[in-house]
Structures are given as structure tokens and as C-alpha cells.
Amino acid sequence: MGQGSYLDNASIMQQHGMIEQDDNEMVGLFLKYFVLSPTKNTPYGAASRKALLAYAEAIDGENPKLAFELQSWARHAEAKATADK
């Protein structure tokens, strides 16, 4: 299933009460998944790396292996982004 157009997505969001009918403003953000881009050399990439580190810290007690892997990924991506500047 490919990505729909903005209008298709807006229609779905309206059906689920996520945007108002009249002005298309978001009234809430309800997603099953949220995509991060930790390898990007942008403000969004930097925020993604911070989010990965925060998530890793939060799950460290439950899943230390995954936490370590996420921390390693975020730190490697940060080093690369810093070197690319």
C-alpha cells in the first residue's frame, strides 16, 4: 500500500476527528507509529538522536541490550552529523 495524497490523508484524519472540518487544523496527534530520522544532518535529525537517547534511557532497566544498541546508533549518527558539518 503506497502513500496517499495529502487530500486522502486529510480525509482520513477528518473521519477520525484529528482535524477540524472547516479549517483543517490538527486537534490532536494520534498515531500508531512515529518515524525518527537520526541519520539526517538537520534539526529534525538532532531531535531524533535526542529522542533515541531518551527512549534508550527509559527502557534500560527492561531491555539493556536494546538500550545499548539505540545509544550506540544515536551516538554514531551524532558523530557523523558533527563530522559532516
C-alpha positions, 0 to 999 in steps of 0.5 A: 500500500503506497502513500496517499495524497495529502487530500486522502490523508486529510480525509482520513484524519477528518473521519477520525476527528484529528482535524477540524472540518472547516479549517483543517487544523490538527486537534490532536496527534494520534498515531500508531507509529512515529518515524525518527530520522537520526541519520539526517544532518538537520534539526529534525535529525538532532531531535531524533538522536535526542529522542533515541537517547531518551527512549534508550534511557527509559527502557534500560532497566527492561531491555539493556541490550536494546538500550545499548544498541539505540545509544550506540546508533544515536551516538554514531549518527551524532558523530557523523552529523558533527563530522559532516558539518 
